[in-house]
Amino acid sequence: MSPRTQTTDVCLVLEGTYPYVSGGVSTWVHQIITAYPDLTFSIFYLGAQKDSSARFKYEVPANVKHIEEVFLFDTQTSLVQLNRAPGTGWAPFYTSLRKLCVRLPTGDMHDLELLRGLMQHIARHTTMSFEMFWQHPETWSVIRELYERFTPEESFLDFYWTCCFLVQPVWKLARGLGRVPKARLYHSACTGYAGLAAAVAAAENDAPMLLSEHGIYIRERIGDICKSLWIPERLKLHPELAQPLSPLRQLWIGFFDVLGRMCYQRANRVVSLFEKNAQAQRHFGADPARIIIIPNGIRTEECAQWSEARSVRRAATPGTKVIGFLGRVVSIKDIKTLLHTARKVCDALPDARILIAGPAEEEPEYVEECLELSGQLGLRHNVEFIGPVQRGHFLPQLDLMILTSVSEGLPFVVIESLASGVPVISTDVGACAEILAGRPEDAPPIGPCGLVADVGGTEALAAACVRLLTDDALLESMSVNGREVAARHYHERIALGAYRTLYDELMSIGPAKDSKNDKHKMTPATATPHSFTAPVPTSDL
Amino acid sequence: MAGIGFQLRRLTAPRTYSGVLTAYASAAAISAGPWIISIIALMVLTWLLHQTLPGDQIRLFTASVTHVYAFALILTGPLQIVLTRYTADCISLRQEDRIFPSFKGGIALAAILSALLGGVFFFRFVHASAMFSVFAAGLMVYVSCIFVASVYLSALRKYYGIVFAFAAGYGTGVIAAWQLALRHGVNGAMAGLLLGHLVLFVFLTVCIRAELRTSAGSAFAFMRSFLKFPDLMLCGLCYNLGIWIDKFLFWWLSQSNVRVSGALHAAPDYDLAIYLSLLSIAPGMAVFILQVETDFSEKFHDYFGTVNEGGTLAEVIAAKHRLILSLREGFNRLLKVQGVATALLVIYANELTAWFNVSFIQIGIFRITLFGTFLLVMFLAMLTVLFYFNDRRGALLCSLVFLVANGLLSAATVVQNEAWYGFGFVVAAGLALFIAAARVNSRLDHLEYHTFRIQPV
């Protein structure tokens, strides 16, 4: 049996992560594959552009039998302008396309089936290139209909290109459908394109689908879309009449919203890392009955020795004030806020030291800006950028860990710090507040193991640092609580056990039609009926 | 976080669309302008020479000159149209520096090719003195160079320089040919005409150099446009060959054809009629070009401006309608002016032609070819519009139809008697006009589709 036709137990559908990019999701993927050597895995990897210099960041275990890659934003330079009319076979294609687009997709199973039919058609008719499709008069008339129906007052040029950018990756994905490995279970690590790929592949192979979200994909895309500059914000003349978002941005958001809903609808189980994200998933269309919370976990016992090393060091050199940061030096971690906080801490405690550890190659310009800012703030003697480090060497040096991210899921670095007895001060992102608040409801109850401040709140962050660094008793109690929280709630065996149970359960129910989700079930009440005006989440999500 | 580092912010803003506006309009006018002037000049010259040269020498002279013009037009047709496109692209890319080098390259190419063709033709296939052959081949080089230079005239702002160049060139040519013919016979006539064209070419080059001062890049960079737009090149070839094919057929096959010398033939009945009627395109063409250069070009810019500056589809379509109205107005004027001119010429054909010593048969052919040229003007205008809207395939199609129809139908009529002469040309021009008009209509109907269709991402 060739690897392509061989059916593996689980096909992981991954978008822009493992094995090429390191980070939380990739750590988790690697953990899962390594934890179940008795299961066979395949990986369907979706990337942006093919980069021949990219190398695997992980040593892929032997139970991964097959890796397939598809690149969605590869720009082909083919200038072929064949004006060949698509055969008669394309009439039903356009009928379905109209049905899907013009009647406002809501992301229910019916829409997914329509989209799947379209994608199958694209996969079968390989002679039709995207360019040929896009330049076809029938496509043009569909675009016009959509425009006239939904955004007749927008720039047509922008609408046209928005549509092109939306459709092209889906087309590329459809072309790659034939290469999705066969598996008994499709497991996607996000919604979006990977979620769509998993949903379609699961339907094709009559297999169940599992979705694990570390962040909330749609919310991250909304952030991107709001930041993108070229989609023009119009209606500036009459601000009181202005909608918060231009119709074109709403179109982008609506597109990802629909993809997300399709994915939530098709998934037999939706896994969330923590409660707040589960709420967001419900908001964006996931069935509450299918959501399970499985937090990330680590081997806390490995950290115990680092905790001891730290205690020994603190006893030997009392009164040190070392604050650490461990993570990639990138804008999403908001290192600049960290530096402003450091300035305020050093104003109060001139002998404080801040160690910024982690790889710095991802956003070199941002690193440059941070170094410059550090100089401008006069932090040369207090702040050190020390690059990648060994955890076992780094964590014992710290009195305190700080995390200033603007967006996180359930960060491994927080659990590792706590397990190593280092209390954490963090912005209120992802699961951080949940983790650091302790577990008063546990028996016996566990107190807090860190402090939380608002995103970008340098005053509050600095005050928290100063408070902990000047109150040894508090610091010590948080250190003890942290080790307890990590060991009890964020041990690897909890997460891996839960996933094993899920895998076994889903693979045993086999074909999806036997599960409780009827394939052709119509829109559940939770779906918003109008995708192009998808609600924009407010900050309380 | 999972997810492709979403590319939205990296997607560049959409490219802008532009119509290749410049120079096309004038291309038609310019190729018609020298044509008309040269026909008039040659008629005057022929009339002058009648008093000094024997009949067979006059026939040798006029047939040679006609062949020179025909070969030069067919040879430079593809070159002219590709150079026109190249300069238009340079202007829209704001790389005016690259225009003058292409002038040099175009002239060099035209000179080499026409010298080869002219040399071979006049030395191998025409039985005339070596001196006459040298002058005739030289004339072909200069005529070709002037046709190439005319491409650049539309880019110039100082029209009076051009007018002066043509007046001086043809004036010199006519007078020198006449005077030299008095002393040296037909060789002198050819040498005089050659001198006139030399003067014209030098003046034109001075005019062009005066305005296109800067130059950068290779002289033969434009050659890549031949590969990029093979359809344009073919279109130029077909159109010019189509214009001449009926004349070649009549020279060779008509009952009244005259073998002048070697491969040089003439068909006096047909030739004079059709040259006279070609003169009639002047008023219609002038009116149409005026409309295109003023009102239409403004609407054309408006249309693409609306597209690029974020107009809604409704605004884009409204701009398109204004464009169509302007075009319709242009065709209306063309129809009226050309219609009246043609009607007057047909009615007063007898009186007019009496002046030119025209035979009864020629008057009949003249009336028919007047209709043909009327249709030809309309066809030329439609072709210009197709170039504007970048429908190169459509332009090629109708030029090809014109060529094939004119070839086949003229061949069919030429073997009949004189009563049929000219009908082939009329029907071919009508057919080409019909197809071109249908293409223009469909292009305008779907203009916004074709505008956006150019190239995604």
Interface residues (C-beta under 8 A of the other chain):
Chain A: L14 E15 G16 T17 G23 G24 V25 L46 G47 A48 L72 F73 T75 L79 Q81 F130 E131 W134 Q135 P137 W140 R144 Y147 E148 P152 E153 E154 S155 F156 L157 D158 Y160 W161 C164 F165 Q168 A189 C190 G192 Y193 A194 E213 H214 G215 Y217 E220 R221 D224 I225 K227 S228 L229 W230 P232 W252 I332 S407 G409
Chain B: M1 A2 G3 I4 G5 F6 Q7 L8 R9 L11 T12 A13 P14 V307 N308 G310 G311 T312 L313 A314 V316 H446 E448 Y449 F452 R453 Q455 P456 V457
